[in-house]
């Protein structure tokens, strides 16, 4: 379904972004999950991917994990504690989230051509 255009603004057709198609298969379901990870006695809760800001998602895809964690953690006060955790734990959390976001993509959503 095509997005509705509203009245032109200075010669531009204005399209309401909320009306645009979101063709990502099951990505919606995975991106609404709330994740909590336990490392020893500490639990770190992360916002659902859908709630990440553009900056947070961009940092995640670029591997800027400090910026990502700062934006993705539910409790920003635990950021320093998370930084003090071992790199193996960081890698496992990131790998899990990458795997979840990839495996949840529906068939036909790939931009790769065969």
Steps between C-alpha positions, in 0.01 A plus 500: 500500500657830396558765762270800505647826383388806686483855376822607326746700706708749303469283189576170679249216531482416870466130586399392849773254604253308719312413181801346323518123457731314737607191308707306746308178554527374853751770594223682682457214747872472580535875530231518765661249736641626826840351576665457839844345540646368825874527554587358841262664747421799279213521253508744210168583336490631145225691326324321216680568171196686374554761774864561413572841358659528158829587672480187717421269207768662286757454778401132527547437128833687495633313802509808724385302798549770762261734321265210431490384864450854625188531283370143527519441875176550690691618807766743380650488850627148429706615202827525695441157656448352155822661379681325784380157387732281296516527125383138462170596659464800270567283196243243607230764552571666166516167314167400649332823392651482152384140465150586617464793264625295204314176560175683554501649152230344286567338165501742214632783713859455393638764270750249362444380148561143392 
